[in-house]
Amino acid sequence: MPDSDNNNKIDQPKDISRREFLSTAAAGFVAISAIGIGGMGFVRPPTNPISRESGGVIFPDPTLCIGCLTCEVACSDVHKKAGMSSVSRIRIFNEPETKVDPEIVKNYPGRGSFFQHVCLQCPDSPCLPVCPVDALRVEPKTGARIIDEKACIACGRCAEGCPFDVRAETLATNQLATGQKTRITYDPAKNVFTKCDLCYFRDEGPACVEKCPVNIRIKQGIVKSDRLCLDVPKADKDHFATLREQQTVKKG
């Protein structure tokens, strides 16, 4: 005799996390945004306005870089310890056209010809308003443009909105293929996007600047330079203009 209880059972919907729900909802939102409503483009009203410039920005000097990848390792390490994505927010690329500083030639023979790709902490931050769940925001203390990984739904809109490409990954010094296209990177392990946040959670500031061995030797007076390999000046218009020129990948 058939089990009437089994016959009458109705499959119950599986519980889904808030993040999974938002991810599904955002996919529909993105689709609606793409096709428009009633022939008119649908634009999400700004709920997270950009009220200030970032208090700082990672400012690299490629002529002083030795390609040791200490900055990448330090970035990965401190973020992992903070419970965040371990993907490095700074990335080093091989660049034979970089003119190596004489002090690097002297102190590190055979090293040099690299280029550091960093987030520019753009004043207008085009990556920020395109996020459908406001996961990308301005950090109150530092002004850094950061991604809240707990809110991120990995839709990729921020990475698409970033106007600064990176060099081809075949030139990456770490020889990793991550699919990175801009200064915002996807982490498949945590299913989130991530970018430089100036290590806002560290009293010491950005780990890449603190741990850079060239910076350390410059401060010790061993490497004679009035510039740092990685610095963190105020993110003002002049520094942004210089970085925009330096960091824009030339096509062709």
N, C-alpha and C positions, 0 to 999 in steps of 0.2 A: 504494500500500500504506500502510495507516495507520501512523503513527509510534507504535510500541509504547511508546517511552519517554514520549511525551506522554500516552498513554492511562493509563500506570501512575503518572503524577505525582499526588501528593497535595498539596492546598493546605496550606501551612504557616501556622500562626497567626502573625499579625503581632505583633511585639514591642510591648509597651505600657510606658509609663513607670510608675514606682512610684506617682506621684501619680494617674495614670489608674486604676491598679488599686485604690488606696485609695478613690478617688471612687466607683467601681462597688461596691466592698465596703461602703462606708458607706451607699450608697443602700439596699442590702439590709438593713443594720443598722437604719436609720431605719424601714424598713417593718416589720421584726420588732418594733421597739420600739413602733410605733404599734398593732399588733394584739395584742401580748402573746404569750406562749408558754404553751400549755396553760391559757389563761384567766387567767394571772397576768402582771402587768405586768413587762416586762424592763427593768431599770435598770442602766446601765453603772456598775460600781464606781468610786469616785473614785480616779483614778491621779495626779491633779495637784491636791493639796489647797491651799486658800487659807490660807496660814500667816501672813499679815501684811497690814496695811493698806498702801495705796500711800503712798509717801513724799511725794507731792504730788498736786495736782489743778489743772486750769485753772479759775480762778475769775474769771468775767467780771463787769463792771459795765456793763449796757446803757445806763445814763444817760451814759456817757462815750464810747460807740461812735459813730464818724462814718461807718461803712459803707464805708470805703475799700478793704476786702478785702485789705489788706496781709497780714493774718494768714493768710488762705487761700492766698495766693501763696507766702508764706514757708514754710508747712507743706508745700505741694506740692513746692516747690523742694528743700528739704533732704532730703525722703524720696526724691525721684527721684534725687538725687545719691548717696544711700546705696544705690541699687539696689532701692528698694522702690516700692510703688504711689504714683503721683503724685496720687491723689485726696486732697483736703484733709480732714483729720480734724476741723477746726473749720468751722462754716458760719454765715454771717450771713444773717439774715432781716429783711425790712422789718416794723416793728412800730409803727404810729401811736400806740399807747397808751403807749409808752415816754416817760417824762418826762425831757427832755434837761437835763443839768446846765448851770447858768448859765455855767460856764467854757467849755463847748463852744459855747454860743450866742455867747459873746463872741469866742472865738478861731476858731471855724469857723462863721460865719453861714450859716444855711440848711442846716446838716448836722445829723444826729441822727435819732432815732426808728428805732433798729435793735435787734436782739436776737441775741446770740451763743449758738448751740447747741454744747455741748461734751459730752464724755464725763465722767461723774461719778466714775469709778474706784471704783465701788461697793464697800463693805467686804465684802459677801457675793458680789459678782460673779456674778449668775445667768447671765451669758453664758459663763462659763468651764467649768462642769462638763458642759454640754450638748454640747460639741464631741466628736465621736466619735473624733477622731484626736489629741486633746491639742495642737492647734495654738494654742489660746489658753491662755496661761500667765502666771505672775507673773514679771516680769523681776527678777533677783536684786539689781541695784544700786539701782534706783529704786522697786521694788515696783509699778511700773505694770503694768496688765493689758494684755498685748500679744498680737498675732496673729503667729505665725511664718508668713510668707507661703509659705515653701518647703514647709511641712507642710499648709497650708490646702487643702482639697478643694472649697471653694466650695459647701458644702451649705446654708449659710444658717441653720443652727441657732442660731448666736450672735446673729445679727441678730433672729431671732424671740424669743430669750430676753431681749434687752435690754428693760427695763421703761420706758424713756424714749423716747417718740415725738418726732418733729420736726414743726414747722409744715408746712403744705401747701407744696409746692414752687413753687406760683404766687407765693408770698411771698418766695422766695429772692432775695437781692440780686444774686447772680451770674446769675440768670435761666436756670440750667441745669436740665434735667430728667434726674435720675439714677435716679429710682425709690427714693430714700432714704426709709425709714420710721422708723428709729430712729437711735441714735448709732453704729451700725456700718453701714458702707457697702460696697456691692459695686462692684468695679472690673472692668468687662467686658474691658478691655484686657489685664489680667494674670490674669483669672479667679480673683480672690481677694477675700475680705472684709478690711476694714481698719478700724481705730479709732485713737483717740489713744493714743500710747505715751509721751507726755511727752518725745519726742525723746531717749530714753534713750541713744542713740549719740552725743549731742553734749555736750561738756564745758560748753557755754554754757547748756544746758537747753532748754526749749521755744522753738522759733523764733518762734512767734506772740507770745509775751510779749516776747522780745528786740526784734523788728522793729516792733511796734505804734508808729505815729508819735505817738499820744496819750501812750503810756507814755514815749516819749523826751522829749516836751515837758514832761511832768510832772516827770521827773527833772532836766531842765534848769531847772526853775522857771518856765517860760513859761506853762504851764497850772497854775493853783493848785489842787491837789487832794491830799488825804491818802489817796486811793485810786488804784489803777491801773485802766486800762480792762481789762487782762488781767493777772491775778496768778497765782502758783503757790504757795499756802500748803500746809501739811501737810494731808493728806486725813484729818482726824480726824472724830469723830462730829458735832461742832458745825458744821463746814464742810459736811459731807455733808447735814445736816438743812437748812441754809440753801439749798444748791444744789438739793436735792430740791424745796423749795418754789418756788424761782425757775425751775427748768428744766422742771417738769412742765407739759406743754401742757394748758391748760384746754379741756375738750370743750364743744361747744355754744355 
